[in-house]
């Protein structure tokens, strides 16, 4: 588990629209880039969480045997406290950590 707390706020932050479209000169193109990166982050987090929770899966599931595993609960709570993928993607985009290109603009 990543023990470092990300410096990304968990709350909503008002953004200046002009900050978002500086790299592309098109707000819609910037939002598509952010959305695609958010999907990548979300998929990575989901795979990581399922991988860690798979260790606790039991082969015989029935309603009578419900085990409360403290480690499993802690892992789930950790992932719930992480910033949302959209906030991570916006932060990466604003700090120029996302590579993007537009092939249509490259042909001109």
C-alpha positions as a Python dict, from the first residue, in 0.01 Angstrom:
ca = {
    (1, 'X'): (0, 0, 0),
    (2, 'X'): (121, 347, -82),
    (3, 'X'): (184, 510, 255),
    (4, 'X'): (244, 859, 120),
    (5, 'X'): (-55, 1090, 142),
    (6, 'X'): (-105, 1264, -193),
    (7, 'X'): (-98, 1644, -190),
    (8, 'X'): (-423, 1657, -385),
    (9, 'X'): (-720, 1803, -194),
    (10, 'X'): (-1019, 1573, -140),
    (11, 'X'): (-1264, 1859, -171),
    (12, 'X'): (-1392, 2060, -461),
    (13, 'X'): (-1164, 2342, -571),
    (14, 'X'): (-1279, 2627, -793),
    (15, 'X'): (-1064, 2633, -1106),
    (16, 'X'): (-998, 2908, -1354),
    (17, 'X'): (-1110, 2790, -1697),
    (18, 'X'): (-822, 2971, -1862),
    (19, 'X'): (-576, 2757, -1665),
    (20, 'X'): (-728, 2445, -1814),
    (21, 'X'): (-708, 2549, -2178),
    (22, 'X'): (-355, 2693, -2179),
    (23, 'X'): (-191, 2383, -2325),
    (24, 'X'): (-449, 2313, -2596),
    (25, 'X'): (-622, 2650, -2656),
    (26, 'X'): (-949, 2455, -2645),
    (27, 'X'): (-1135, 2389, -2319),
    (28, 'X'): (-1321, 2089, -2463),
    (29, 'X'): (-1002, 1922, -2579),
    (30, 'X'): (-851, 1978, -2236),
    (31, 'X'): (-1155, 1824, -2068),
    (32, 'X'): (-1132, 1518, -2293),
    (33, 'X'): (-766, 1476, -2198),
    (34, 'X'): (-852, 1507, -1827),
    (35, 'X'): (-1144, 1263, -1861),
    (36, 'X'): (-933, 1001, -2035),
    (37, 'X'): (-660, 1031, -1772),
    (38, 'X'): (-922, 1005, -1496),
    (39, 'X'): (-1046, 679, -1653),
    (40, 'X'): (-689, 544, -1657),
    (41, 'X'): (-635, 638, -1291),
    (42, 'X'): (-970, 487, -1195),
    (43, 'X'): (-895, 159, -1372),
    (44, 'X'): (-550, 138, -1211),
    (45, 'X'): (-692, 200, -864),
    (46, 'X'): (-969, -54, -922),
    (47, 'X'): (-725, -324, -1036),
    (48, 'X'): (-497, -254, -741),
    (49, 'X'): (-786, -270, -493),
    (50, 'X'): (-927, -591, -639),
    (51, 'X'): (-581, -747, -632),
    (52, 'X'): (-539, -669, -264),
    (53, 'X'): (-891, -781, -173),
    (54, 'X'): (-855, -1104, -371),
    (55, 'X'): (-615, -1227, -104),
    (56, 'X'): (-905, -1234, 141),
    (57, 'X'): (-1154, -1413, -85),
    (58, 'X'): (-1274, -1747, 46),
    (59, 'X'): (-1376, -2039, -171),
    (60, 'X'): (-1680, -2135, 36),
    (61, 'X'): (-1917, -1843, 54),
    (62, 'X'): (-2238, -1886, 246),
    (63, 'X'): (-2451, -1650, 445),
    (64, 'X'): (-2386, -1822, 776),
    (65, 'X'): (-2012, -1761, 768),
    (66, 'X'): (-1946, -1391, 748),
    (67, 'X'): (-1597, -1306, 860),
    (68, 'X'): (-1505, -954, 958),
    (69, 'X'): (-1146, -918, 852),
    (70, 'X'): (-984, -609, 1004),
    (71, 'X'): (-712, -587, 734),
    (72, 'X'): (-971, -598, 457),
    (73, 'X'): (-1168, -318, 621),
    (74, 'X'): (-854, -105, 659),
    (75, 'X'): (-762, -153, 292),
    (76, 'X'): (-1113, -53, 184),
    (77, 'X'): (-1109, 255, 408),
    (78, 'X'): (-770, 359, 270),
    (79, 'X'): (-902, 353, -87),
    (80, 'X'): (-1216, 540, 14),
    (81, 'X'): (-1004, 822, 159),
    (82, 'X'): (-795, 865, -156),
    (83, 'X'): (-873, 1161, -382),
    (84, 'X'): (-1113, 1089, -665),
    (85, 'X'): (-956, 1001, -1002),
    (86, 'X'): (-1091, 1322, -1157),
    (87, 'X'): (-910, 1535, -899),
    (88, 'X'): (-589, 1342, -958),
    (89, 'X'): (-622, 1385, -1336),
    (90, 'X'): (-684, 1760, -1308),
    (91, 'X'): (-382, 1802, -1081),
    (92, 'X'): (-161, 1603, -1318),
    (93, 'X'): (-286, 1803, -1617),
    (94, 'X'): (-226, 2139, -1451),
    (95, 'X'): (124, 2033, -1343),
    (96, 'X'): (213, 1912, -1696),
    (97, 'X'): (245, 1547, -1589),
    (98, 'X'): (12, 1422, -1864),
    (99, 'X'): (143, 1363, -2214),
    (100, 'X'): (-110, 1443, -2486),
    (101, 'X'): (-108, 1511, -2855),
    (102, 'X'): (-364, 1578, -3123),
    (103, 'X'): (-284, 1399, -3450),
    (104, 'X'): (-526, 1624, -3642),
    (105, 'X'): (-326, 1933, -3542),
    (106, 'X'): (4, 1757, -3619),
    (107, 'X'): (-97, 1704, -3984),
    (108, 'X'): (-155, 2074, -4052),
}
